[in-house]
Amino acid sequence: MTALTLSTSAAPGLRADAIVIGVAKGAQGPVVAPGAEAVDKAYGGKLAGVLETLGASGAEGELTKLPAPAGFKAPLVVAVGLGPKPGDTDAKNGKDAKDAEDEDAGYDAEALRKAAGVAARALTGSRKAAFALPVDGPGAIGAIGEGVLLGAYSFDTYKGGAQDSGKAKAKNGKAPLAEATLLGGKPRDAAHKGALARAVAVAEELNRARDLINMPPNDLTPAVFAQITQTAAKEHGLKVQVLDDKALAKGGYGGILGVGGGSEAPPRLVKLSYKHPKADRHLAFVGKGITYDSGGISLKPAGHNETMKCDMSGAAAVFAAVVAAARLGLEVNVTGWLALAENMPSGSAVRPGDVLRMYSGKTVEVLNTDAEGRLVLADALWAASQENPDAIVDVATLTGAMMLALGSRTFGVMANDDAFRSTVHEAAEEVGEPAWPMPLPEHLRKGMESTVADIANMGERWGGGLVAGLFLREFVGEGITWAHLDIAGPAFNEGGPFGYTPKGGTGSAVRTLVRLAELTAAGDLG
């Protein structure tokens, strides 16, 4: 993990492999962003022109490298695009320039986070870099810190030589950026130090979730996942309870047992608890943890199996969020429920037409074994409801329909309370996780009526993501506020890296869950 430090030093005197500066997209060309004044001065105040000559425009994600000026102890300057300059014309919708009083507005956190991530990834193989991006307070420090740690991430456990050397190596054989100094940060300022500490805790746990998502399913079985949570619980003072297949059978967890019945790797239900001695609010997070999803008897077609190790992304997000809450010492009680199973076809697998009796006592007719996530979540949601938390949020890579609706970078938010749905959506957007509120149309519930059971696990074809949400709502305790995050799109990035998002597991929803815990601790959840 990249080490982060704060410094008030000027860029020219810092010993580093590179100085990272920001460049914005202005109305008349690239604009050198605040924080890079010393670098610009060393170029005679003509750095913007030099960058433009090299083809830079300041567009988001753009990266330009150039030799450092004479007298600098770092040999390289890396200019990274921040997107539109605050106060300039909004290129996206053609609005006129903002009023004069808005022209000094700072760069938003997500722009800084993305820029830092792009630069950190580009500096793979470097020992140390100094980030001279715009800093106007603790929020900017936190965003830049997160961006560096998330952008520098790589998963190389299984690459040649990585295990032998004990050092992580990137795809090109080079180690990730080792150290980053954030210029403009005040090492002795409590707010700045707190922002950096938060960034480290959240980013490290989010990267832990990415590691789990990227692990191959032959190594990450439900039992192994449960063992990993037990190890983390000891490290961070959490309570953990693991129900194995025998305990699940004794307790009547028909959904989890049904899904996991076709695999030689038996299922688990993990309860991970963080309690603060002064807390009087309780959040429950529930995560879908299908460590591999073949579709079961309703086998997935060719071309749809290769990334199904990521079907436990919801459980990984919940796990990471609970640990992050503990590391931050938030004044709130948080319980994570990880519903872990492997969905495989075999002689003991659940069949289309089978009826399962769930932990709640309701019966479910299984019409499609590839709609398995809602079955394990149903049991976990009911278990979470028995503790009567102030709110429940479940996270799942649940439906391809949500990807069709929202694409590969945005997750859907459904809830049994409109105000809570808005709160969750706003929290997600605040931390830089694209999300969109989705409805739960009552007329779609009729499609899940069964002639032999209380409900079927499938309904109408159209609006399949909403149907899944309606199914889950059936297993939330009466009077409990609940939200459902369908992260099927953004949980696993099959394309190239962008911003601070790598190829592979992304850790989607971790930051949203942590933000909800912070809001609850502050009494602002609503």
For each residue, the residues with C-beta under 8 A, 3 or more apart:
1: 149 204 207
2: 120 148 149 152 176 177 178 179 180
3: 178 179 180
4: 145 148 149 179 180 181 182 196 199 200
5: 179 180 181 182 187
6: 141 181 182 185 186 187 192 193 196
7: 14 130 181 182 183 185 187
8: 183 184 185 186 187
9: 13 14 181 183
10: 13 14 38 183
11: 14 19 21 36 38 39 72 74 130 132 183
12: 38 39 42 69 71 72 73
13: 9 10 73
14: 7 9 10 11 19 73 74 130 181 183
15: 73 74 128
16: 19 73 74 128 129 130 181
17: 74 75 76 123 126 127 128 129
18: 74 75 76 77 78 123 126 129 130
19: 11 14 16 39 68 72 74 76 77 78 129 130 132
20: 78 79 80 116 119 123 129 130 131 132 133
21: 11 32 33 35 36 39 77 78 79 80 132 133
22: 32 33 34 35 36 79 80 81 82 107 112 115 132 133 134
23: 30 31 32 33 36 48 51 56 58 62 64 79 80 81 82
24: 30 31 32 33 58 81 82 83 84 85 86 88 107
25: 30 31 57 58 59 60 81 82 83 84 85 88 91
26: 29 30 31 58 85 88
27: 85 88 89 97
28:
29: 26 48 52 57 58
30: 23 24 25 26 48 51 52 56 57 58
31: 23 24 25 26 48 58 85
32: 21 22 23 24 36 37 39 40 47 48 51
33: 21 22 23 24 36 82 85 107 133 134
34: 22 37 134 135 136
35: 21 22 132 133 134 135 183 184
36: 11 21 22 23 32 33 39 40 47 132
37: 32 34 40 41
38: 10 11 12 41 42 132
39: 11 12 19 21 32 36 42 43 47 69 77 132
40: 32 36 37 43 45 47 48
41: 37 38 44 45
42: 12 38 39 69 70 71 72
43: 39 40 46 47 50 69
44: 41
45: 40 41
46: 43 49 50
47: 32 36 39 40 43 50 51
48: 23 29 30 31 32 40 51 52
49: 46 52 53
50: 43 46 47 53 54 66
51: 23 30 32 47 48 54 56 64 66 79
52: 29 30 48 49 55 56 57
53: 49 50
54: 50 51 64 66
55: 52 64
56: 23 30 51 52 62 64 79 81
57: 25 29 30 52 62 81
58: 23 24 25 26 29 30 31 62 81 82 83 85
59: 25 62 81 83
60: 25 81 82 83 111 114 115 499
61: 80 81 114 115 118 498 499
62: 23 56 57 58 59 80 81
63: 78 79 80 81 118 119 122
64: 23 51 54 55 56 78 79 80
65: 76 77 78 79 122
66: 50 51 54 76 77 79
67: 75 76 77
68: 19 72 74 75 76 77
69: 12 39 42 43 72 77
70: 42
71: 12 42
72: 11 12 19 42 68 69 75 77
73: 12 13 14 15 16
74: 11 14 15 16 17 18 19 68 77 130
75: 17 18 67 68 72
76: 17 18 19 65 66 67 68
77: 18 19 21 39 65 66 67 68 69 72 74
78: 18 19 20 21 63 64 65 119 122 123 129
79: 20 21 22 23 51 56 63 64 65 66
80: 20 21 22 23 61 62 63 64 115 116 118 119 122 133
81: 22 23 24 25 56 57 58 59 60 61 62 63 115 118
82: 22 23 24 25 33 58 60 85 107 111 112 115 133 134
83: 24 25 58 59 60 111
84: 24 25 88 89 90 91
85: 24 25 26 27 31 33 58 82 88
86: 24 98 102 103 104 105 106 107
87: 97 98 102 103 104 105
88: 24 25 26 27 84 85 97 98
89: 27 84 94 95 96 97
90: 84 93 94 95
91: 25 84 94
92:
93: 90
94: 89 90 91
95: 89 90
96: 89
97: 27 87 88 89 103
98: 86 87 88 102 103 105
99: 102 103
100: 103
101: 104
102: 86 87 98 99 105
103: 86 87 97 98 99 100
104: 86 87 101
105: 86 87 98 102
106: 86 134 136 140
107: 22 24 33 82 86 111 112 134 140
108: 111 112
109: 112 113 139 140 142 143 432
110: 113 114 143 432
111: 60 82 83 107 108 114 115
112: 22 82 107 108 109 115 116 133 134 140 143 144 147
113: 109 110 116 117 143 144 146 147 150 432 499 500
114: 60 61 110 111 117 118 147 499 500
115: 22 60 61 80 81 82 111 112 118 119 133 147
116: 20 80 112 113 119 120 131 133 143 144 145 146 147 148 151 500
117: 113 114 120 121 147 148 150 151 499 500 501
118: 61 63 80 81 114 115 121 122 151 499 500
119: 20 63 78 80 115 116 122 123 129 131 148 151
120: 2 116 117 123 129 147 148 149 151 152 176 177 180 500
121: 117 118 124 151 152 497 500 502
122: 63 65 78 80 118 119
123: 17 18 20 78 119 120 126 129 152 177
124: 121 152 154 170 172 174 175 176 177
125: 170 172 174 175 177
126: 17 18 123 129 177 178
127: 17 178 179
128: 15 16 17 177 178 179 180 181
129: 16 17 18 19 20 78 119 120 123 126 177 179 180 181
130: 7 11 14 16 18 19 20 74 180 181 183
131: 20 116 119 144 148 180 181 182 183
132: 11 19 20 21 22 35 36 38 39 183 184
133: 20 21 22 33 35 80 82 112 115 116 140 144 182 184
134: 22 33 34 35 82 106 107 112 140 184
135: 34 35 140 141 144 182 183 184 185
136: 34 106 139 140
137: 140 141 191
138: 141 142 189 191 192 194 195
139: 109 136 142 143 195
140: 106 107 109 112 133 134 135 136 137 143 144 184
141: 6 135 137 138 144 145 182 184 185 192 195 196 199
142: 109 138 139 145 146 195 196 198 199
143: 109 110 112 113 116 139 140 146 147 199
144: 112 113 116 131 133 135 140 141 147 148 182
145: 4 116 141 142 148 149 182 195 196 199 200 203
146: 113 116 142 143 149 150 199 202 203 500
147: 112 113 114 115 116 117 120 143 144 150 151 499 500
148: 2 4 116 117 119 120 131 144 145 151 152 177 180 182
149: 1 2 4 120 145 146 152 153 199 200 203 204 207
150: 113 117 146 147 153 203 206 207 500 501 507
151: 116 117 118 119 120 121 147 148 499 500
152: 2 120 121 123 124 148 149 176 177 180
153: 149 150 176 207 210 502
154: 124 168 169 170 171 176 502
155: 210 211 214 502 504 505
156: 159 162 168 169 170 171
157: 162 163 168 211 215
158: 162 163 216
159: 156 162 169 171
160:
161: 164 165 169
162: 156 157 158 159 165 167 168 169
163: 157 158 166
164: 161
165: 161 162 169
166: 163
167: 162 175
168: 154 156 157 162 175 176
169: 154 156 159 161 162 165 173 174 175
170: 124 125 154 156 173 174 175 176
171: 154 156 159
172: 124 125
173: 169 170
174: 124 125 169 170
175: 124 125 167 168 169 170 178
176: 2 120 124 152 153 154 168 170
177: 2 120 123 124 125 126 128 129 148 152 180
178: 2 3 126 127 128 175
179: 2 3 4 5 127 128 129
180: 2 3 4 5 120 128 129 130 131 148 152 177
181: 4 5 6 7 9 14 16 128 129 130 131
182: 4 5 6 7 131 133 135 141 144 145 148 185 196
183: 7 8 9 10 11 14 35 130 131 132 135
184: 8 35 132 133 134 135 140 141
185: 6 7 8 135 141 182 189 192 196
186: 6 8 189 192
187: 5 6 7 8 192 193
188: 193
189: 138 185 186 192 193
190: 193 194
191: 137 138 194 195
192: 6 138 141 185 186 187 189 195 196
193: 6 187 188 189 190 196 197
194: 138 190 191 197 198
195: 138 139 141 142 145 191 192 198 199
196: 4 6 141 142 145 182 185 192 193 199 200
197: 193 194 200 201
198: 142 194 195 201 202 328
199: 4 141 142 143 145 146 149 195 196 202 203
200: 4 145 149 196 197 203 204
201: 197 198 204 205 324 327 328
202: 146 198 199 205 206 324 328 510 511 514
203: 145 146 149 150 199 200 206 207
204: 1 149 200 201 207 208
205: 201 202 208 209 320 321 323 324 327 510
206: 150 202 203 209 210 320 324 507 510 511
207: 1 149 150 153 203 204 210 211 507
208: 204 205 211 212 316 319 320 323
209: 205 206 212 213 313 316 317 319 320 505 507 510
210: 153 155 206 207 213 214 316 502 504 505 506 507
211: 155 157 207 208 214 215 505
212: 208 209 215 220 225 228 312 316 319 505
213: 209 210 309 310 312 313 316 491 492 504 505 506 507
214: 155 210 211 309 504 505
215: 157 211 212 219 220 309
216: 158 219 220 309
217: 220 221 291 292 308 309 342
218: 221
219: 215 216 224
220: 212 215 216 217 224 225 291 309 312
221: 217 218 224 225 265 291 342
222: 225 226 260 265 266 267 268 289 291 340 341 342
223: 226 227 244 265 266 268
224: 219 220 221 227 228
225: 212 220 221 222 228 229 268 270 289 291 312 315 338 340
226: 222 223 229 230 242 268 270 338 340
227: 223 224 230 231
228: 212 224 225 231 232
229: 225 226 232 233 240 242 270 272 319 338
230: 226 227 233 234 240 242
231: 227 228 234 235
232: 228 229 235 236 238 319 323
233: 229 230 236 237 238 239 240 272
234: 230 231
235: 231 232
236: 232 233 274 323 326 327
237: 233 326
238: 232 233 272 273 274 322 323 326
239: 233 272 273 275
240: 229 230 233 270 271 272 273
241: 270 271 273
242: 226 229 230 268 269 270 271
243: 247 248 251 253 268 269 270 271
244: 223 247 248 266 268
245: 248 249 257 260 266 267 268
246: 249 250
247: 243 244 250 251
248: 243 244 245 251 253 256 257 267 268 269
249: 245 246 252 253 257
250: 246 247
251: 243 247 248 359
252: 249 357 358 359 361
253: 243 248 249 256 257 269 358 359 379 383
254: 257 258 356 357 358 359 364 379
255: 258 259 356 358 359 364 375 376 377 378 379
256: 248 253 259 260 267 269 339 340 341 375 376 379 380
257: 245 248 249 253 254 260 261 267
258: 254 255 261 350 354 356 366 375
259: 255 256 267 290 296 341 343 350 369 372 375 376
260: 222 245 256 257 263 265 266 267 341 342 343 376
261: 257 258 348 349 350
262: 296 297 343 344 345 346 348 349 350
263: 260 266 267 341 342 343 344 346
264: 344
265: 221 222 223 260 291 342
266: 222 223 244 245 260 263
267: 222 245 248 256 257 259 260 263 339 340 341 342 376
268: 222 223 225 226 242 243 244 245 248 338 340 341
269: 242 243 248 253 256 337 338 339 340 379 380 383
270: 225 226 229 240 241 242 243 336 337 338 340
271: 240 241 242 243 335 336 337 338 383
272: 229 233 238 239 240 318 319 322 335 336 337 338
273: 238 239 240 241 322 333 334 335 336
274: 236 238 322 323 325 326 333 334 335
275: 239 279 333
276: 279 329 330 331 332 333 521
277:
278: 331
279: 275 276 282 331 332 333 521
280:
281: 332 333 390 520 521 523 525
282: 279 332 333 334 335 387 389 390
283: 332 333 334 335 389 390 391 392 393 516 517 520
284: 334 335 336 337 384 387 389 391 392 393
285: 318 321 322 334 335 336 337 392 393 394 395 513
286: 314 318 336 337 339 377 380 381 384 392 393 394 395
287: 312 314 315 316 317 318 319 336 337 338 339 380 394 395 396
288: 311 312 313 314 315 339 373 376 377 394 395 396 397 398
289: 222 225 312 314 315 316 338 339 340 341 376
290: 259 293 308 311 312 340 341 342 343 372 373 376
291: 217 220 221 222 225 265 309 311 312 340 341 342
292: 217 308 309 311 342 343 344
293: 290 300 308 311 342 343 370 372 373
294: 299 300 305 308 343 344 345
295: 298 299 300 304 305 343 345 369 370
296: 259 262 299 343 344 345 349 350 369 370 372
297: 262 345 349 350 351 352 369
298: 295 352 368 369 370
299: 294 295 296 345 370
300: 293 294 295 304 305 308 370
301: 304
302: 305
303: 306
304: 295 300 301 308
305: 294 295 300 302 308
306: 303
307: 310 492 494
308: 217 290 292 293 294 300 304 305 311
309: 213 214 215 216 217 220 291 292 312
310: 213 307 313 397 491 492 505
311: 288 290 291 292 293 308 343 373 397
312: 212 213 220 225 287 288 289 290 291 309 315 316 340
313: 209 213 288 310 316 317 395 397 487 491 492 505 506 508
314: 286 287 288 289 317 318 373 394 395 396 397 398 485 487 491 509
315: 225 287 288 289 312 318 319 338 339 340 395
316: 208 209 210 212 213 287 289 312 313 319 320 505 507
317: 209 287 313 314 320 321 395 487 507 508 509 510 513
318: 272 285 286 287 314 315 321 322 336 337 338 395 513
319: 208 209 212 229 232 272 287 315 316 322 323 336 338
320: 205 206 208 209 316 317 323 324 507 510
321: 205 285 317 318 324 325 334 336 509 510 513 514 517
322: 238 272 273 274 285 318 319 325 326 334 335 336
323: 205 208 232 236 238 274 319 320 326 327
324: 201 202 205 206 320 321 327 328 510 514
325: 274 321 322 328 330 332 334 514 517
326: 236 237 238 274 322 323 329 334
327: 201 205 236 323 324
328: 198 201 202 324 325 514 518
329: 276 326
330: 276 325 334 517 518 520 521
331: 276 278 279 521
332: 276 279 281 282 283 325 517 520 521
333: 273 274 275 276 279 281 282 283
334: 273 274 282 283 284 285 321 322 325 326 330 517
335: 271 272 273 274 282 283 284 285 322 384 387 389
336: 270 271 272 273 284 285 286 287 318 319 321 322
337: 269 270 271 272 284 285 286 287 318 380 381 383 384
338: 225 226 229 268 269 270 271 272 287 289 315 318 319 380
339: 256 267 269 286 287 288 289 315 376 377 379 380
340: 222 225 226 256 267 268 269 270 289 290 291 312 315 376
341: 222 256 259 260 263 267 268 289 290 291 372 376
342: 217 221 222 260 263 265 267 290 291 292 293
343: 259 260 262 263 290 292 293 294 295 296 311 369 370 372
344: 262 263 264 292 294 296 349
345: 262 294 295 296 297 299 349 369
346: 262 263 349
347:
348: 261 262
349: 261 262 296 297 344 345 346 369
350: 258 259 261 262 296 297 354 356 366 369
351: 297 354 366 369
352: 297 298 366 367 368 369
353: 365 366 367
354: 258 350 351 365 366
355: 363 364 365 366 452 453
356: 254 255 258 350 363 364 366 375
357: 252 254 361 362 363
358: 252 253 254 255 361 362 363 364 375 378 379 382 475
359: 251 252 253 254 255 378 379 382 383
360: 378 379 382 475
361: 252 357 358
362: 357 358 454 455 474 475
363: 355 356 357 358 453 454 455
364: 254 255 355 356 358 375 378 450 453 454 455 456 457
365: 353 354 355 450 452 453 455 456 457
366: 258 350 351 352 353 354 355 356 369 371 375 456 457
367: 352 353 371 456 457 458
368: 298 352 371 457 458
369: 259 295 296 297 298 343 345 349 350 351 352 366 372
370: 293 295 296 298 299 300 343
371: 366 367 368 374 375 457 458 468
372: 259 290 293 296 341 343 369 375 376
373: 288 290 293 311 314 376 377 396 397 398 468
374: 371 377 378 396 398 457 468 471 472
375: 255 256 258 259 356 358 364 366 371 372 378 379 457
376: 255 256 259 260 267 288 289 290 339 340 341 372 373 379 380
377: 255 286 288 339 373 374 380 381 394 396 398 472 475
378: 255 358 359 360 364 374 375 381 382 471 472 474 475
379: 253 254 255 256 269 339 358 359 360 375 376 382 383 475
380: 256 269 286 287 337 338 339 376 377 383 384 394
381: 286 337 377 378 384 385 392 394 472 475 476 482
382: 358 359 360 378 379 385 386 475 476 477
383: 253 269 271 337 359 379 380 386
384: 284 286 335 337 380 381 387 389 392
385: 381 382 388 389 392 475 476 477 480
386: 382 383 477
387: 282 284 335 384
388: 385 477 480
389: 282 283 284 335 384 385 392 480
390: 281 282 283 481 520 525
391: 283 284 420 480 481 482 483 516 520 525
392: 283 284 285 286 381 384 385 389 476 480 481 482 483
393: 283 284 285 286 424 482 483 484 485 513 516
394: 285 286 287 288 314 377 380 381 472 482 483 484 485
395: 285 286 287 288 313 314 315 317 318 485 487 509 513
396: 287 288 314 373 374 377 484 485 486 487 488
397: 288 310 311 313 314 373 486 487 488 491 492
398: 288 314 373 374 377 402 465 468 484 486 488
399: 402 403 464 465 468 486 488
400: 403 404 464 488
401: 404 405 463 464 465 466 468
402: 398 399 405 406 411 412 438 465 486 488 489
403: 399 400 406 407 408 488 489
404: 400 401
405: 401 402 412 438 465
406: 402 403 410 411 412 436 489
407: 403 410 489
408: 403 489 490 493 494 495
409: 434 489 490
410: 406 407 434 435 436 489 490
411: 402 406 428 433 434 435 436 485 486 487 488 489 490 508 509
412: 402 405 406 435 436 437 438 465 485 486
413: 421 424 425 428 435 436 437 438 483 484 485
414: 421 437 438 439 440 466 469 483 484 486
415: 418 420 421 424 440 481 482 483 484
416: 420 440 473 476 481 482 483
417: 420 421 481 482 483
418: 415 421 422
419: 422 423 526
420: 391 415 416 417 423 424 481 482 483 526
421: 413 414 415 417 418 424 425 437 483
422: 418 419 425 426 437
423: 419 420 426 427 516 519 525 526
424: 393 413 415 420 421 427 428 435 483 485 512 516
425: 413 421 422 428 429 435 436 437
426: 422 423 429 430
427: 423 424 430 431 512 515 516 519
428: 411 413 424 425 431 433 434 435 509 511 512 515
429: 425 426 432 433 434 435
430: 426 427 515
431: 427 428 511 512 514 515
432: 109 110 113 429 511
433: 411 428 429 490 508 509 511 512
434: 409 410 411 428 429 490
435: 410 411 412 413 424 425 428 429 485 512
436: 406 410 411 412 413 425
437: 412 413 414 421 422 425
438: 402 405 412 413 414 465 466 469 486
439: 414 466
440: 414 415 416 444 466 469 470 473
441: 444 463 466 470
442: 445
443: 446
444: 440 441 447 448 459 460 463 466 467 470
445: 442 448 459 470
446: 443 449 459
447: 444 459 460 467
448: 444 445 455 456 457 458 459 467 470 471
449: 446 455 456
450: 364 365 453 454 455 456
451:
452: 355 365
453: 355 363 364 365 450 456
454: 362 363 364 450
455: 362 363 364 365 448 449 450 471 474
456: 364 365 366 367 448 449 450 453 459
457: 364 365 366 367 368 371 374 375 448 471
458: 367 368 371 448 467
459: 444 445 446 447 448 456 464 467 470 471
460: 444 447 463 464 467
461: 464
462:
463: 401 441 444 460 466 467
464: 399 400 401 459 460 461 467 468
465: 398 399 401 402 405 412 438 468 469 486 488
466: 401 414 438 439 440 441 444 463 469 470
467: 444 447 448 458 459 460 463 464 470 471
468: 371 373 374 398 399 401 464 465 471 472 486
469: 414 438 440 465 466 472 473 484 486
470: 440 441 444 445 448 459 466 467 473 474
471: 374 378 448 455 457 459 467 468 474 475
472: 374 377 378 381 394 468 469 475 476 484
473: 416 440 469 470 476 482 484
474: 362 378 455 470 471
475: 358 360 362 377 378 379 381 382 385 471 472
476: 381 382 385 392 416 472 473 480 482
477: 382 385 386 388 480
478:
479:
480: 385 388 389 391 392 476 477
481: 390 391 392 415 416 417 420
482: 381 391 392 393 394 415 416 417 420 473 476
483: 391 392 393 394 413 414 415 416 417 420 421 424
484: 393 394 396 398 413 414 415 469 472 473
485: 314 393 394 395 396 411 412 413 424 435 509 512
486: 396 397 398 399 402 411 412 414 438 465 468 469
487: 313 314 317 395 396 397 411 490 491 508 509
488: 396 397 398 399 400 402 403 411 465 491
489: 402 403 406 407 408 409 410 411
490: 408 409 410 411 433 434 487 493 506 508
491: 213 310 313 314 397 487 488 505 506 508 509
492: 213 307 310 313 397 504 505 506
493: 408 490 497 498 501 502 503 504 505 506
494: 307 408 503
495: 408 498 503
496: 503
497: 121 493 501 502 503
498: 61 493 495 501
499: 60 61 113 114 117 118 147 151
500: 113 114 116 117 118 120 121 146 147 150 151
501: 117 150 493 497 498 506
502: 121 153 154 155 210 493 497 505 506
503: 493 494 495 496 497
504: 155 210 213 214 492 493
505: 155 209 210 211 212 213 214 310 313 316 491 492 493 502
506: 210 213 313 490 491 492 493 501 502
507: 150 206 207 209 210 213 316 317 320 510
508: 313 317 411 433 487 490 491
509: 314 317 321 395 411 428 433 485 487 491 512 513
510: 202 205 206 209 317 320 321 324 507 513 514
511: 202 206 428 431 432 433 514 515
512: 424 427 428 431 433 435 485 509 515 516
513: 285 317 318 321 393 395 509 510 516 517
514: 202 321 324 325 328 431 510 511 517 518
515: 427 428 430 431 511 512 518 519
516: 283 391 393 423 424 427 512 513 519 520 525
517: 283 321 325 330 332 334 513 514 520 521
518: 328 330 514 515 521 522
519: 423 427 515 516 522 524 525
520: 281 283 330 332 390 391 516 517 523 524 525
521: 276 279 281 330 331 332 517 518
522: 518 519
523: 281 520
524: 519 520
525: 281 390 391 423 516 519 520
526: 419 420 423
